[in-house]
C-alpha cells in the first residue's frame, strides 16, 4: 500500500489531502507514481508541473526515488519564503 499526501494548492485543486493506493510493481519510483496520477487527467494534470516537489517517508527526494510497499509519498508545490 502507498500512502499519498497532497499539500497546499495541490490539495485544493484535487479536492483531497490524502489517498491510499494498492502497491503495484509498475510504480517503482516516485516519478512513475506521478505519471500514473497525471494519467487520470483533468485536475490531476497539476502534478505534471516541472517545479513539483516530493518527499518519500518524510524526506525530500527526486522523481527517481525508488518506492517500496508501505511508503508514504507527498507532493507539494515549491515553497517560497520571505
VEXSE-193092 format. One line per 10 residues: number of its first residue (from 1); their letters; for each residue y negated, x, z of C-alpha. Coordinates in nm, 3 decimals. Layout:
NUM> A> Y X Z; ...
//
This chain:
1> XXXXXXXXXX> 0.000 0.000 0.000; -0.353 0.119 -0.076; -0.641 0.002 0.141; -0.956 -0.005 -0.075; -1.310 -0.043 0.060; -1.627 -0.122 -0.135; -1.968 -0.038 0.013; -2.336 -0.122 -0.042; -2.422 -0.257 -0.389; -2.055 -0.242 -0.497
11> XXXXXXXXXX> -1.961 -0.477 -0.213; -2.243 -0.712 -0.307; -2.162 -0.707 -0.678; -1.787 -0.759 -0.631; -1.820 -1.014 -0.353; -1.570 -0.840 -0.127; -1.571 -0.546 0.107; -1.202 -0.459 0.101; -0.867 -0.532 -0.055; -0.512 -0.409 -0.033
21> XXXXXXXXXX> -0.305 -0.324 -0.337; 0.066 -0.256 -0.350; 0.148 0.109 -0.413; 0.219 0.192 -0.778; 0.320 0.534 -0.911; 0.080 0.492 -1.205; -0.210 0.510 -0.957; -0.153 0.878 -0.885; -0.523 0.967 -0.840; -0.849 0.808 -0.731
31> XXXXXXXXXX> -0.959 0.818 -1.096; -0.653 0.626 -1.212; -0.714 0.368 -0.939; -1.074 0.335 -1.053; -0.966 0.288 -1.415; -0.726 0.011 -1.313; -1.002 -0.166 -1.119; -1.256 -0.131 -1.403; -0.995 -0.276 -1.643; -1.028 -0.607 -1.455
41> XXXXXXXXXX> -1.353 -0.648 -1.648; -1.669 -0.836 -1.555; -1.827 -0.728 -1.227; -1.557 -0.461 -1.184; -1.722 -0.253 -1.454; -1.977 -0.147 -1.191; -1.713 0.104 -1.076; -1.738 0.283 -1.411; -2.074 0.432 -1.308; -2.099 0.807 -1.369
51> XXXXXXXXXX> -2.253 0.866 -1.026; -1.993 0.672 -0.826; -1.892 0.837 -0.501; -1.548 0.807 -0.348; -1.352 0.902 -0.041; -0.985 0.927 0.044; -0.879 0.885 0.407; -1.243 0.911 0.520; -1.314 1.240 0.341; -1.536 1.266 0.032
61> XXXXXXXXXX> -1.336 1.351 -0.278; -1.344 1.365 -0.654; -1.175 1.134 -0.900; -0.895 1.389 -0.945; -0.792 1.348 -0.579; -0.421 1.258 -0.562; -0.317 0.934 -0.392; -0.019 0.855 -0.176; 0.123 0.531 -0.046; -0.073 0.429 0.266
71> XXXXXXXXXX> -0.401 0.594 0.165; -0.742 0.445 0.231; -0.989 0.475 -0.058; -1.360 0.394 -0.052; -1.604 0.354 -0.338; -1.979 0.363 -0.285; -2.297 0.431 -0.482; -2.485 0.759 -0.437; -2.661 0.791 -0.106; -3.029 0.876 -0.103
81> XX> -3.239 0.976 0.190; -3.598 1.005 0.269
//
